Amino acid sequence: MYAWLTPRPDSLIGQLRSPMFLLRSAFGQALWVVMLIAVPLGAQGFAWSWFLPTVLTMPVYLYLQAQVYIGPMRRLPWYIGGMALLGFALWPVNSVAFGYLICAGAALSVTSSMRVWIVGVFALALLSLPVVLWLHAPLWIMLVVLFAGILGGSSNFLYIRNLRKDAELRLSQGEVRRLATLAERERIGRDLHDLLGHTLSLVAIKSELARRLALEDPARAQREMDEVEKVARHALAEVRAAVTGMRRSDLAAELISARLMLEASGMIFEGELPAEVSLPPVIEAQLALVLREAVTNIHRHAHATSASVRFLVEPDRFDMQISDNGCGGLAAHGNGVSGMRERVRALGGVLEIDSPARHGTRLQVRVPLSQAAAATAVEPPRSVA
């Protein structure tokens, strides 16, 4: 029943995936519809001769205005032309109807070309000339159509252009992630092939030889099976080491991810890992997860315009400070803070939070490297599936 209200995939909303600017313009459309009745009602009083045609044009106009955003972009000239025809048809009985031409010019601003928009507004102003002369209306109305169409559409044009840039950035980031995932899968496939191909071939050959020797030379068969066991255990250790390397996060990678996430949201990000940083993998993995959680909090909750990550490296201590200029008020045990605190505590370090309301947030992580190394020196045994 309401299928016509569903945005088309090739519509403006379908392309940008951001319907908020439609709500942004709804107030202006409602105000214009009210003026279309209120102005002539106050100037000349009520009369069916102008009231009924005006009311009949309103649903048509609202439909065309909605289709500008949710209809196919290729039909935009038809929507604009329909609004202009409504203005020309209603103008003889309602002197405010030239506002339909202004709205048509403003609606043209959804196009991606500034030239098309400006030329279209000039064309609407010129097309109004015969009607102005026929109705003996003042010529300055043409200038009103021209400048109001440009001024009314300028903010819309800039806003939608920024939305288009954001959409392109999201698409480019998605493509980068897809290609990175594909490359990582190919690398893992090559590594596993190189790692297990020769080993499994050796296990198969020795197992076949042991099967043949099981009755003829049991002692030699036993030796072959001992070698199969050694080869299998060695392969298992190599696979564990490889999987650990694949799962491990590092600070450099998290900094790159943080920059992509925050700058895509319009924030200014500063942060660079010193070249002399060399942490044990287990310690670095835990600190990278703390950094990830803190950056995620900034992205989701801080409403900040800038953020930074700073490092202080000393022989026996590693400090990491994550700060933003957002709304502050971060709870001591909320938004993942408990998890970050537990990770830092497991390394023998401390997490300090300074988050006054409306004055940003600063997280200070201090990890004594000697205690962290001792805390992570013994890993829990892993079961073999």
N, C-alpha and C positions, 0 to 999 in steps of 0.2 A: 504493500500500500504506500509506503514511504520510500520506495526505491529511488525516486528522483532526488531525495535528499542525501543519498549515499555518494560520497566523493568518488569520482572516477579515478582510475590509476594514472591517467594522463592529465588530471586536473592540477591546479596550483597546489591545493592541499595534498593531493596524492603524491606530487613530486617532492614537496618540502617536508611532509609528514609533521606539520606543525599547525594545528587548527587555531591556535591562540589569536593570530592576527585577524581571523574572521570575527571572533568576539570583540576584538579591538575596534573594528569598524562598525559593529552592530549599533553602538550608541549613536554614532553620527547618522546612520540611516534612520533610526527611530526619531531623532531630532528633526531631520529633514521632512519626514512624513507628517509630523505634528505641525511644522511651519507651513506645509502645503495647504493646510486647512485653516490654521490659526490666523495667518496674515490676511488672506482675503476676507475671512470672517470679521476681523477687526476693521478692515478698510471699507468694505462695502456691505457688510451684513450678510445674513444667511439668504441663500437663494438656491433652489433646486437646479437652476440652470448651470451653475458652476460646481455645486457640491456633489451631485450625483456623478458627473464625468470624472471628477477628481478621485472620488472613492473607488470607482471602477478601475482607474489606472494603477492604484496602489498595489494590489496583489500581483499584477503583471510586473510592475517595477521591482518588487521584492523578489519575485522569482528570478528575474534577469540578474539582479544584483547577487543573489546566491549562486547562480550558475557561473558568474565570473570566477568564483573561488572553487566550486565543486564540480563544474562542468568541464568538458574537454577544452584545452587551451586553443585548439584549432578553430573553435567556434566563437572565440572572443569577439571578432568583428561583428558577428550577428547579435551578440548580447549588447554591445555598445550601440549598434544601429537601432536595436529595439528601444533602448532608453531614449535615444535622440528622437525617434518617431513619436514616443509618448509625449515628449516635451513640445514638439511642433503641433501635435494634434490637440493638446490641452491648452496651449498658450492663448488661443482666441477667447476662451471663457475663464481662464485663471491666469492672471498676469505673473504669478509666481512660478508657473510651470517651466520657465526657462532654466530653473534649477535642475531639471532633469538632464539638461545639456551639461551643466557643471558636474553632476554626478557621473555622467558618461565619460567626461574627460578625466575625472579622478579615477574611475575604474580602469581606464586605459593604462594607468601606471603599473598594473600588475605584469605588464609585458617586460621582457628582459632587456628590451632595447629602449634607451632614452630617446633616440631619434624618432622611433615609431610613436612613442607617447606624446612628445612635443608636437610633432607634425599632426597627429590626430586631434589634439586640442585646438590647434590653429584651424584645422578643417571644420571642426564643429562650430567655432566662432564665425567662420566665413559662411557656413550654411545657414546660420541664424540671420544673416543680413536680409534675405528676401522677406522673412517673417517680420523682422523689425520694421522694414519699410512698409509692408502691407498693413500692419497694425498701428503704424505711426508711433511706434514706441521710440524712446530715446536711444540714440546710437551707442551711448556708453554701455548699454547692456551687453553689446558684443565684447567690450573690454572686460566686463564682469565675467562673462563666460570664459574668456581666455585666461585671465589672471587667476580667477578662482579655481579653474580646472587645474592650472599648474601648481598653485599653492596648496590646493587640497590634495593633490596627488603626490607632492614632493616627499612628504614624510612617509607615505605608503610605499613609494618607489624605493627609497633608501632602506626602509625596514625590510621589504621583501628581498632586496638585493643582498642584505646581510644574511637573511635566512637561506638564500640560495648558496652563498659562500659556505655557510655552516653545513648545509646538506652535501656540498661537494667535498668538504673536509671530512665529513663522516664516511662518505663513500671511499675516499682515498685511503683513510685509515683502515676501513674494513678490507680494502684490497691488499693493503700492506700486511695486515694480520693474516689474511688468507694465504698470501704468497709465503709469509714466514712459516705458517703452519705446514704448508706443503713442503717447503724446503727442509723443515725439521723432520717431517715424516720420512722423506727420502734419505736424510742423513742417518736417522735411526735404522732404517732398513739396510743401508750399506754397512753400518757398524755391526749390526747383528749378523749380517751375512759373513762379513770378514771374521767376526769373533767366533761364530759357531759352525760355519761351513766346514772348515778343516777339522775341527775337533769332533764333530758328529760323524764325519766320514771315517776318522780314525777309530772312533768307538765302534762303528758298524763293522769295519774290517777286523778288528781284534775280537769282537764278539763272535763273528762268524768263524774265525780261526779257533777260538776256544771251544765252540760247539763241535767242530770237526775233531778236535783233539781230546774231547771229554772222555771217550772210551779208549782211544789208542794211547794217549800220553796224559793222564790226569794231572800229573805234577806241572807239566808245561801249560796245560789249560788253566790251572790255578794261577800260574804266574801271569798269563795273559789277562785273566779277569782282575787280578790285582792292579795291573796297569790300566785297564778300563776304568776301575774305580778312581785311580789317581787322576786320570785325564778328566773324568766327569766332575770330580771335586774342584779341579783347577778351573774348568769351564764355568762351574757354578760361582766360584769366587769372582771370575772376570765379569760375569753377567751382573752380579750384585754391585760390583764397583761401577759398571756402566750405568745401571739404573739409578744408583745414587747420584752420579754426575748429572743424569738427565733431570732428576727431581730437584736438585739443589738450586736455590735462588741465590743471586749475588747482588751486591749493592749497586754495581754499575748498571745492571739490567733494570733494576727497580727505579733508578734515577731516570733512565730513558723513558720507562713506562709512565712515571709521574709527570715528566715534562709533556708527553703526548696528551695525557688525560687533562691536566690543568690548563695548558695552553689552548686546547680545543674548547674549553669552557670559558675562554676569554681572560684567564688569569695570567699574570706575569710570574714566571717561575725562575728562581735562581738556585743553582745547586751543581756542584762538581766534586767528584771524588778525587782526593789527592792521589798523585801517582805513587807515592810511597806506601799506600795502604796495602798491607798483605796480612790478611787474617786467616786463621784456620777455617776450612770450609764449613764446619758445623756451627761455629760462632757467627760467621758471615751470613749463613742461611737464616738464623734466628733474627739477626738485626735487619736483614732484608724484609722479613715478614713484618717486623715492627714498623719499618718505613712504609711498607705497602698499606698497612692498616691506618696509619696516621694520614697518609695522602688521601686515602679513600674517605676518611672523615672530613678532610678539608673540602673535597669535591662535593660531598653530599650535604654537609651541614653548615659549613663555615660562612657561606655567602661572602667570600673574600675576593679581593681584586689582585692580590699578590701573595706569594708563598715562597719560602726558601728552606733549603736544607744545608746545614754547615757541619763540617767535621773538624775535630781536633784529635790529632794522632800524637801520642807520646809513647815512649818505650814500654811503659807498664799500664797504659790506660788508653781507652778509645771513647771519645765523646761524639754524640750526634745530636744536633739541635734542629728541630722541625718547627717552623713558626709560620703564622699567617696574620693578616690584618682584618680578619673577619669579625663575626658577631661575638665571639668568645663565649664564656659561660659553659665550657665543656665540663660535664660531670666527672667526678673523680673515678666513678666506676661504670660509666655508661659509654655507649658508642664504641665498644671494642677496647676500651681502656684497660679493663681487667685482663683481657687476653694479652695485651702488650706488656702490662706490668708483670704478669707471670713469666713471659718469655725472658724479660730482662732479669727478673729475679733468679731464674734458672741458670743464668750466666754469672750470677754473683754480683749483678749490677743494680742500679737504682733508676727509677723513672720519676722525674719531677714534672709537674704540670703547673703552669701559670696561665690562667684563662679568665681574666676579669671580663665581666659583661661589656660588650660593645667595644672592647679594646684588643681583640685578637687572642690568639692562643700560642703558647710556646711550650713545646715538649722537649725536655732535656734528658738524654739517655747517657748514663755513665757506666762503663763496663771496665773493671780491672781485668786485664788480659790474663794475668797469672791465675786468678780464681776461675775465670771463664774456661781456660784451658783445662784446669783440674776438674771442673764440673762436667765437662764434655769428653774427658779422656776415655771413660769407660762407657761404651754404648750398650744398650740392652740387647740380649741375644735375639735373633730373628728366627722365626720358625720357617721351615721349608715346606711349601705346599706340596 
